[in-house]
Each structure stands twice: as structure tokens, then as C-alpha cells.
Amino acid sequence: MFDRLFGKRAAGAAKGGPLAGIAVPASAGVLSCRVLDPVHEPVRQAEFVVSDTAGRKVLAGETDPYGTALATVPAGEYRLAVTAEGYTPHHGSAVVAEGGHTGLGDVLLQVAPQPQLPEPGDWEIDPMHSQIGFTARHIGLARIHGRFNSFAGAVRIADRMENSAMHVVIDAASIDTGVQMRDDHLRSGDFLDVGAYPTLEFFSERFTHRGGNRWAVTGALTLHGVSRTVTLDTQYLGLGNGLEGETRGACRASTELHREDFTLTWQTLLARGIAAVGSSISIDLDIQIVPKKS
């Protein structure tokens, strides 16, 4: 298909050719493919990585709305990896000649098998193998990274996963950015005010399957005495066994909070026109759950 579309040689980029207007250096060539699903529909935003024979990444990108990946690379031999949510990864190879076009044709992705879900019942977060972290912009410049060192959580897995529920409690005073003075300020009345609001709590309201191993966990987050609905973009990683043979489930999740939603205005410094912390705070969770002990 691509040989017909683009022509065999980069000379096809001559006047009137499909690659007209694309500058291809004399020592380079063009590599292309189209990524399709099992019913031959284009897979948009599939990720592709082109590496050399030593495994070094040469470039990476995403397919366009028509499933097309197109790249100009130095002449040589390459490995191509294509991945998309819910599909089995594809790996291929190609040789790109100087001034040539290597069309790999249609790359057909197969639906990936779904990871086994946890058994119905009561589970709990294992804090020793979990982390709740955050990233925020500091004074409009560099980012600061932090985490909460103390938290607990329970998950009730229902017969139908969508009916499951989760409750997480975080010790606000356990905030840790690695700088004592900054952490004391974060615990103060300017920010978390841990004396008045000792915990952050999240109660889930629904689990929604987004396809593949992606889930949306929506619920109410209570922070600084204010409750707001947030959605955790969650990647379920499946089940495994710990060192003692115990069953473990794992997931990654992320969301973005806006401090103004929780009345965290940071009046100190703001009065002088300086934003001590950016308005958006990214939350990232790496969670492992284990069956609750009787």
C-alpha cells in the first residue's frame, strides 16, 4: 500500500509526488507504516519507537488519525516497536536506503488478553509496597516532588468489578518533600492546616472500564475540609505473588488537582504577586493490594 502511495524512492518526493515539500537529506530515507486494529480500522495515537540494531532509540512518536506513522531517518537497519492500549505489541525490522522509502505496509495489531481481576472480597492496600506522590510547580519555576508517607486503604471487590468500592485515608502530617522547612510550611495553616484537618480521604463512587487494562475510578476527595469529585485514571497491572506466596494486585493511577478547588490559596506570597505553588498539582499512585486478613 505505502509503496503505491509514496513510491519506492525518495525521488517520489519530486514535484507532484505525495512527499512533495518534505525535505529528505541525501544520507537519509523514509520509513512508514499504517497501524490497524483486527477489523482493519486505523489505530490513532498508537505509540511507535524506532531503534537501531544496538537497541538505542532513534525516535518515537504517535500515529496520526489515519493510523499512519511516517519518519525520516538516516540510512541503516532499524527495529520498530508499535504499542497501543488494549493490543498486543508489534515488533518488526526494516532496512532504509539512502534516498529510499521503506514502506512496511499495514501493521495489524491483535487484541491483548485481559489481565485477571482480583477475586471478589475485601482487600487492603499494602503501604510497604505502595506510594502516593505528587508534583507541583514551585514559585513558577522548578517542580517539586513529594509524597505522603502514612496512609491506609481498603478495597471491596464486587462480583461485577464496576460495583467495587474503595476508601483511602492519608495522614496529612506525613507529607514529605525532602526539605524540613518546606514540609513544616505545608503542614501549617497556609496550606494543609493539619491541626484542623489531620487527614485526606477518598471514597470511590464508581469504577468504569475504559477498555483494555484502563479503568476510571471516580469518587469524592476530602482535603482541607472541602470535598470534590475527582477521577483517577487507572492502569490495572494484574495479579502476582509475593515472597510469601500471597496474592497481590497492582495498579498505577493519576489525577490532577486544582488547589483553588480546596480553598488552598496560599495567601502568603500571593499578596506580593508570587505564586508559591502552581494552581495544578499532579497526583501519582503506585498501589498494591492484598486480601484482607481475617
PyMOL commands that set and color helices and strands:
alter all, ss='L'
color gray80, all
select helices_A, chain A and resi 2-6+10-13+127-129+161-163+172-174+180-187+259-262+267-270
alter helices_A, ss='H'
color red, helices_A
select strands_A, chain A and resi 28-36+47-52+57-62+68-74+76-83+90-96+101-108+121-125+131-138+143-148+151-157+165-171+175-176+199-211+214-223+226-241+247-258+277-291
alter strands_A, ss='S'
color yellow, strands_A
deselect
rebuild
show_as cartoon
